[in-house]
Amino acid sequence: MTSRVVRAVASFVTLATLLLCLGVGAGDSAGAAQTPTLTPEQWREDLRYLAEELSRRHLNAFHRISSGAFAQAVAELNAEIPALPDHVIATKMMKLVAMIGDSHTSLDLTTGRKPVRRYPIFFSNRKDGLFVTAIRNVRSGGGRAPLRYAYDRAIGAKLVRVGDMEIERAIQLVSSLASTDPGNTYSLTGRIPFFLRIPEILNALGIMSDMERGRYVVEEANGRQMEIELTPFEVINADQISYLRWPGFRRWSVPLVYSRPDTVFYWYEYLADKRTFYFRYRLCQEMASLPFAVFAQQVNEFIEANAVDRLVIDLRDNPGGNSAILQPYFEGIRRSPFNQRGKLFVLINNGTASSAMIHANSFQLLTQAILVGEPTGGRPNSYGELGGFNLPNSGLHVNYSTKFFRLRPDDDPPAIMPEVLVEYPWAAYQSGRDPVLETVLNY
């Protein structure tokens, strides 16, 4: 930590007696009654370590917030610690780190001595709302009543309230915890559904009054509402939970993009009627069962043996990883006959981030590819290249940026913008359609 920041922190610590920090509530009696895992002194030691190490290790921690403002926030939290339960302190620390203002600098509440739990429900976040895609398989009935699924109607329903709070306000509050690049709010689309499943976060923000009773209200297509009550689970027990899931439970059809498990990082499909080769790149990571170099060779051999007029590379919902994996294939595409307008398409959305966003940028600047979909969840000129450290007492992990990437030397857009903007609403998703891919196939 610089001497200026150290002096500022010390000054504010002596003055801070307020209980206002960072816009995060103090939880409720249900949260406060939990057995503490750390003493106030231990939390204060973690806070000091966080402030010092983040300031020292980050390439440029105060590119978006001033060192004085950061020091004041640290001091205010330091003063509050004795009156707060553990999960509220940790949530406030998360927001503190998010103030640094880049998408790669964050505090991970899923780590440490007491990782956050989950409510057994999943959401898809679309422009037209948040919709339930999975929920715990809870049976009801008994005696003479036939067994039935208690919450089967929730699958495909729209989320309208969390706890006692309307969904719009809940989204505003949880969004304040997200680490984002300046001007890029697109990445929030994928983070909001995760935050809305975390009991400790929802309680700390004043959204959910009782962490042991997760209450959600959903609305079906016919306007009928239903309240759901869920019990949280420890992540270590996740494999023991059975879910009702979209699309299987409703027997809805599955769009091609979601037709393989997320554990398959890259795969392809030949759309013979459209003479189109579709290459899905889900994660920038090698699969032990199929090294990417071997996969790329299989791709090239297939294309040579079949009639292919158009190549589609799908980078949607790819959070990144190792940029070097795709690079040789990218260079091959640049030299291939597909590097022409109308023959090469790249699909992107707000889940295209980090290394995948770098690839999207390269396709846009260095090839004749047409980018179709939605803006990426990362800013091309931004901080990245992760470093990390753990807080000494809580064990919470902190990520920070060690490098600045200037991928667009001549401009500074908030995201990689598609040439053809196509949104993907829930109605299309639920019906098994993919308007983004449809746009390409009809181009």
N, C-alpha and C positions, 0 to 999 in steps of 0.2 A: 504494500500500500504506500502511496506517496506520502511524504511528510505533511503536505497540505491536507490530504484526506484524513490522516490520523488526527491532526489537530482539530479538524472540523467535527469528526466523530466524537472526540473527547469533549468538545465544547457543548455539542447538542445533548450528549448523555447526561451532563450535569444539569441541564435545563429541562430535560424531557420529563414531564410528570403527567402528560395527557394520555387519555385512553382512546385515541383516534387512529390508528395507524393504517395506512394503505387502503382504507375503504373496506376492510374485511371485518365482519362482525365477530363478536367474542363467543359465538356458539351459544348453547343453552345449558340447562341443568343436566340434560342427558349426556352432553359432551363433557361437561365439567366434572361429572361424577365418575368418569373413567379413571382407573388407576394410572397415575403419571408414570412414564417410563424414565423421565429425566428430572433432575432438580432444576429450579430456576437458574442456579449457577452454571449448570452444565449447558442449558440452552443458551445462556449468555455467552459462554465460551464458544459454542458453535456459531453464534451470530458474529462474534468478533472475527473468528477464523474465516467465515464466509466473506465478510466485507474485505478483509485484508487480502485473502488469496484471490478473490475474483478481481479486485482492483489490480493486483500484481500480475496475474497470469494472463488475463484477457489482453488481446492485442491492443485494444483501444476501448476500455470499458466505458469511457465517458464521451462517446461519440454522439449520444442522443440525450442523455441526462447529465446535468452538471455534477461534478464531484460534491458540491455543497448540498444539492438536493438529495443525492444518494446518502450522504452522511446524516442528513436530518432524518430521513426515513429509517435508517439503521438505529439512530438514537431513540426515536419514538417507539420502535418495536422493543428495544432494550428496556425501556421504562415499563412497558406493558407486560412483559413476560411473566412476572410473578402472579398475575391475576388470570392468566390464560391457560386452558388445557393444552395438552401436547399437540393435538391435531390442528388447533387454531394457530398455534405458533408456527407449525410446519407450513400451513397454507399461507400465512403471512410472509414467510421466508420465500415461498414460491413466487408470490407477487413481487417481492423485493427484487428477486433475480430477473423477473420479466421486465422490470423497469430499465434494465440495461439496453433493451431494444433491438435484439437481433434473434432470429428464429433458432439459432444453434446454441444460445446461452439460456440455460434453464435449470431448475431444480426438480429432480425426479422423486415424487412422493411414493412411487412404487418400490423404492429402495429403502435401505436402512433397517434399524432394529425392529420397527413396527410399520411395515408397509400398509398403505391404505387398502381397504376392502373394496368389494364391488356389489352392486345390486344385480341380480341375474336378469338383465334386460338389455337389449341392443337396439340402437336407432340408426336409421339412415337419414342424413341431413341433406335435404334438397331445397331448391329455391322456394318450393311451395310448402315447406315445413319439415318437421322431424317425424318420422314414421317408424313404428315398431317392426323390426325384422326378426326378432327372437325374444322369447320370454321363457322363464323356467316352467317346466312341465309339472304343473300342480294339479293333482286330481281332487275332485270334490264329489260329494255324494256318499253313499254308504247305506246300510240297512236295506230298505226296499227301493231307495232311490238309485237309479243307474249311475255308475261312475261316469264322470265327464271331465273334460278339461276346464279348469276354472277360468282361465284367461285366454281361451282360444280366440275369442273375438278381438283380442288386442292385436293379433298379427295383422299388419297392414293398416292399423288405425293411427291417427295423427295425435301426437302429444300436444296437449293444451295447457296442462298445469303440472308443476312439480312441487310436492308439499302443498303449501298454501299460496304459492306464488304462480302468477300467470307465466307462461313459457317465455314470452318476450323479455320480461324483467329477469328471469332466471338466466337467460342467454347473455344478457348484458353483464351480469355479475360474474359468471364463470369465464366469460371472454377476457375479463381483466387479469386472469391468471396466465394467459397464454403468451408465450414469447413469440413475437412476430417481427418481421422486417418492417422498416419504415414504409408506410403507405400500402403495405400488402396485408389485407384482411382476408384474403381468399383462403389462407391456410386454416383459418378458424373453422371452416366447414367440417373438417375432419376431427378437430379437437373437441368441439362442443359436445358431440355424443358421448365421448369418453368421460369428460368431466361430469356429465349429468348422471353417470353411473356410480360416482364415488361418494359414499356416505359422509366421509370426513370433510370433503370439500363442500358438499351441499349444506352440512350443518355449520361449518365455519363461516359460510357466507350468509347464514340466516335463511336459507331456502328451505331446508328440511329440519323440522324441530326435533325429531327423534331419529337418531341414526339407526336404531334397531328396527324401525318400521318405515321402509321406503314407500312413500305414497306418490303415485302418479295418476293423472286423469288423462284418458285418451278418448278420442272422438272417432266414431266409425263414419264411413262414407254417407250413411243415412242420417247423420247428425246426432245419433244416440251416443251418450257419454257413459264411460265406465271408470270406476276408481279401482286401481290396482294397489295391493299392499304386498311388499316383498321384504324378505329378510336378507341382510347382507351375508356374504361368504368370504372367507379367507382365500386368497388366490391359490394357496397350496392345495385347496380342496376343489379347484375349478373342474378337474376331470370327473368329479363325482356328480356333477349337475347335468340333468337331462333337459333339453330345450325343445320347445316347439319353434320351428324355424321357417322363415321365408326362404325359398319358395315351396319347399316340399310339403309343408302342412296344408297349404292352400292349393297345392297342385298348380301353381302358376308356372308359366314357362320361364326359362332362365335366359337372359341375354348372353350372347357369345362371350362377352368380356368377363362375365362372372361364372362361366361354365366349368372352370377348373378350380381346385382348392388353392388357397393363397400360398400353400407350401410348395406349389409348382411355380418357380420363379420365371420361367420362360417356356413358351410353347407356341405352336402355330396351327393354323387351320386353312385349308384350301377351299375357297368358295368358287367352285367350278363354274356355276352358272354366271358368275360375274368376272370370271378369269382373274380373280383377286387372291393374292397371298396375304393372309393376316398373321402378323407376328406380334404376340403379346409379350411385353417385357414388364413383368410385375414387380421385380426387385433387382437392384444392381448388386447381385450376390451370386457366387458360384453355387451350383447344386452338386453335392458330392456324387450323386447318382448319374449325373450327366454334365460334365464340364462344358462350359460355354463354347469353347473352341470346337468341340465335337458336335455340339448342337448346331453351330454356325455352318459347319461342313455339311450336315444333314440338310439344312435349309437350302444351301447353294445347290446341292445335288437334286433336291426336289424341284426347285425352280427350273433347273436346266432340263429336267425330264418332263415338264408339264407346261401347258400353255398358260402363261402368266403375263397379263398386261399391266397389272397395277400392284404395287407393294404398299401395305398399310402397316405402320409400326405404332403400336398402342402403348403409350407411356402413362396412361391415366392411373391414378392412385399408386404410383410408384414413388415411395418416400426417399429413394436414393440408396446409397451404399458406396460401392467401389466404382468410380468412373472408368477405370482402366479396363474393366471387363468388356464393355461394348466397343471401346475405341477401335480395335482392329476391324471389327465388322462395319463400323461407321465409315472408316477410310475406304473399305471395299465398296460400300454403297456410293460413295462420291465418284468412284471410277466406273460404276456400273451403268448399263443402259437405263436403269430406273431413275437416274438422276435427271429427270425432266419434269416440267410442269404437267400435272395431270397424271403422272405415273407414280409419284412418290407422295405419300400422305403420312403425317405424324399426328396422333391423337393425344391431347393434353387436357388436364383439368386442374382443379384446385388441390388435388392430392399429388400432383407432379411436383416434386420438391428435391432440393439438394442435388445429388448427382444426376437424377433424372431430369431436373430442370436444366442442368448444364448441357445434357444431351439435346434437349428440346431447343435450347439456344443455338447449339452448333448446327442442328438441322436447319434452323431458320436462317442463319447467317451464311452458312458454307455450302448449302445444297439448294436444289430447286424444289424442295419439299413444300407442300401446303399444310400448314398447321391448322387443325380443326378441333373445336371443343370450347373449353373455358380457360381463363387465365390461370397460370401456374400458382402454386402455393409458396413460391419463393421468389425473391427479387434477384435479378441477374447480377447487379452490382451490390454485393452484400458480404457480410462476415460469415465464416464457416471454418472447416477443418478442425474437428472437435478435439479438445483436451478435456480432462476431467479430474475431479478430486472428491473425496468423501469427507463429510464433516466428522470431527473426532468423536463425538459422543452419540449423536443420533444415527450416524452412519449414512445419512442421506447423501445421495450422489448429485454433484453439480457439474453440468457441462458448460464449457465456455469456448469461445472462438479464438483461434490462433492465427488466422489468415484472412486477408481481405481479397475477395475475388472481383475483378473488374472485367466482366464478360462482355459488356457493351461500352466500349470506350467512347463512342460517339453520341450515346444517349443514356438515359437513366430511368427506364420505365419501372413501375412498381411490380411488374410481373412480365413473364413472357406472354405476349398477347397473341391469341390465335388469329390467323388471317380470316378464317370463317368461324364466327362465334355461334356455337350451338349449345344450348342448355339442355340439361337432362332432368326433367321433372319427375316426381314420384309416379304420376299416372303412367308414364312410359316405362319406367323401371318395373312397376308392378305387373304390367301387361307383357313383359318379356321383350319389349322393344328397346332399341338402342338408336336414338335419333342422331347421335354423332356418327356412328358407323354408317347409318342409312344415308346421311348426307354425302359421305364419301362414295358409297356405292352408286349413288344417283348423280354424281358429279359429271 
